[in-house]
């Protein structure tokens, strides 16, 4: 990590060293959608770790209606099934174009909020300094959750994949609201 300029010895909350120009580029990418943009990442490397897509879309609606925040979705290489489901729903939210991880980190650094599953992109959002709500089901957040002062973890009590369904939209919106 040090070869990439990342201070891994800094403790529990790793941070990406984004300079002013990187942050400016991230703001510029999100400004296409407005002044206040949240990024939602409904995928992960395993479908068992995904909160239902419809709930992410409900959070996007809450952000729009209650907080005047535009939501954009981030999808990764492992999110083909999520992309297909989104297409079947008529693509109700804009999707960030594919980008290398360093560009995605710049974009995430400019988001006013982020909601995502237990995934690498959620860790990237936290390290980029975005206010993060991380959703955990079958994996243990004590071991795998991102860390940081602007990170909130919501974990299902049931460690099975079906436990993610126990995490309500209202809970996610309430926790996200504390970060906005």
C-alpha positions, -999 to 999 in steps of 0.1 A, spaced: 0 0 0 28 24 7 39 21 -29 5 36 -38 9 64 -13 -15 49 12 -5 50 48 -15 16 61 2 21 94 -22 49 103 -45 26 123 -81 15 119 -92 42 94 -72 40 62 -74 72 40 -65 77 4 -42 106 -2 -63 126 -26 -49 159 -36 -70 190 -44 -69 183 -82 -82 147 -76 -111 161 -54 -118 187 -80 -121 160 -108 -144 140 -85 -167 171 -80 -167 178 -117 -178 142 -125 -207 144 -100 -217 180 -110 -233 166 -141 -262 155 -118 -263 185 -95 -247 201 -64 -256 174 -39 -251 139 -52 -251 106 -33 -236 74 -47 -253 41 -40 -235 8 -47 -261 -20 -48 -237 -48 -57 -208 -68 -42 -187 -98 -51 -215 -121 -38 -253 -118 -43 -256 -132 -7 -242 -98 5 -266 -76 -14 -294 -57 1 -324 -58 -23 -320 -34 -53 -355 -20 -48 -345 -8 -13 -316 11 -27 -340 27 -52 -363 36 -23 -334 53 -5 -327 72 -37 -363 84 -37 -361 94 -1 -329 114 -8 -346 131 -37 -379 139 -20 -367 146 16 -331 159 12 -330 173 -24 -301 150 -32 -296 132 -65 -286 96 -63 -264 78 -89 -256 42 -89 -221 26 -90 -218 -8 -105 -187 -29 -108 -175 -59 -129 -192 -84 -105 -225 -66 -107 -239 -81 -139 -270 -95 -122 -277 -62 -105 -273 -43 -138 -297 -67 -155 -323 -63 -127 -319 -25 -129 -325 -26 -167 -356 -47 -161 -369 -20 -138 -363 6 -166 -331 21 -152 -348 44 -127 -315 60 -115 -284 72 -134 -254 49 -134 -218 62 -131 -198 52 -162 -172 25 -156 -139 40 -144 -106 29 -130 -105 26 -92 -85 58 -88 -112 78 -107 -140 61 -88 -122 71 -55 -120 107 -67 -158 106 -75 -167 90 -42 -147 117 -23 -171 143 -37 -203 124 -28 -224 140 -1 -233 104 10 -227 68 1 -247 36 8 -233 2 -1 -231 -34 7 -202 -53 22 -179 -47 -8 -145 -33 -18 -162 -2 -32 -177 5 2 -141 4 17 -130 26 -12 -157 52 -4 -147 52 33 -110 56 25 -119 84 0 -136 103 29 -173 99 18 -199 97 45 -207 60 43 -235 37 54 -223 1 50 -248 -27 50 -238 -61 64 -256 -94 64 -237 -127 64 -202 -114 70 -190 -101 104 -187 -63 104 -164 -65 134 -139 -81 111 -148 -67 76 -165 -33 80 -148 -2 68 -136 21 95 -136 59 99 -153 88 116 -178 92 88 -187 55 85 -219 39 100 -225 2 98 -259 -14 98 -257 -51 104 -285 -76 103 -289 -96 135 -293 -128 114 -259 -138 99 -277 -155 70 -280 -138 36 -318 -135 42 -310 -114 72 -303 -84 50 -340 -83 44 -344 -74 81 -326 -41 75 -354 -16 68 -354 13 44 -363 37 73 -333 25 93 -309 32 64 -325 66 57 -323 76 94 -286 66 97 -278 83 64 -296 114 75 -271 117 104 -243 119 79 -258 144 55 
